[in-house]
Amino acid sequence: MKRFSFLASLLLAACVVLSPRAAGPDDQFIQAYIQITQADNLAKSAQNSSAAEKYQDALNTLKALKSGNPGWKTGVIDFRIDYVTKKLKALNISTPDTPIAPKP
């Protein structure tokens, strides 16, 4: 019986640890921040097309975060949206009002 309890507990713990969790606003923001950092590095390397794509991905992530969590750190999100928009304009890329569907 002890062996069964131990195995059941071990299985339950493994399920909890390994189960996927929904991305919260913190995770979404970190994803956008990483995309922005990657885009900045690409822009520094004169890879403008790739940089613009990463900036657009970040902008889409930030806009989705803002619409899905309207009260979550609005100042920070607005700052990042403004930053990305300026970077896209510097690359002569227009930003649509609605997010573009990500490429598969």
N, C-alpha and C positions, 0 to 999 in steps of 0.2 A: 504494500500500500504506500509506503514511503517513496518507493521508486516511482510509482505512478504520479504521486503528488509533485515530486521533483521534476519529472518530465513535463507534466502539465504546466507547472510554473515556468519552466524554461521555454516551452513553446509559446506561452502567453507573452512572456517578456520579449522573445524574438519577434513576435507579431507586432507588438507595440513599437519596438525600436525600428523595425524595417518597413513599417507601413508608411505609404506616401502621405504627406500632409499638404493641405492646400496652402498655396503661397499667400501670405498675409501682406499687408501694406509695406512692412519693413523689407520683406523679401523682394517685392516688386521694385521698391526704391533702389535697393542694392543692385538689382538687375539693370535698372536704367543707368545707375551711376557707373557700373562696369562698362556698359555700352558707350557711355559718354567718354570714358577714359580711353577705350579702344579707338573711338573715333578721333579723339584728340591726337593720339599717337599716329594714326593713319594720316591725318592732315599734316602733321609735322614731317612725315615721310613723303609728302606730295602725292599721296594716293587719294586724291580728292573724291573720286567716284565711290570708293569703298568707305571713305570717311562719311560721305553724305548718306550712304545707306545705313551706317551705324547710328548716325545722328537721328535719322528718321525713325529707326527702330526705337531709340531712346525716347524720342518725342511721343511716339505711339504708346509706349509703356507708361510714360508720365501722364499722358492725357487719360489713359484707361485707369490709372491709379487715382487721379483726381476725380474722375466721374464716379468711380466705384466707392471711393472713401472721401466724400466731400469735406469732411472736417479734419482730415488727417494732415497735419503739418503743411497747411496751405502756403505759408510763406516760403518754405523750402522748395515745395513743388513748383510754385510760380517762378521762383528764382531760376530753377533748373530748366523750366520750359523756356523762359526768356533767354537763358544762356544758349540753349540748343538752337533756338530760332535764329539768334544772331549768328551763330556758327554756320547754319545752313545758308543764311543770306550772304555771308562772307564767301561762301562757295558758289554763290549765284544759283541757289536752289530755292524755289518757292515752297512754302509750307502750306498744305491744305488745312482747312478748318476741321475736317474730320480725319480720324486716323486711317491710314492706308493698311489694308490687310497684309500681315506679314507673309513673306515668301516661305513656302514649305521647305 
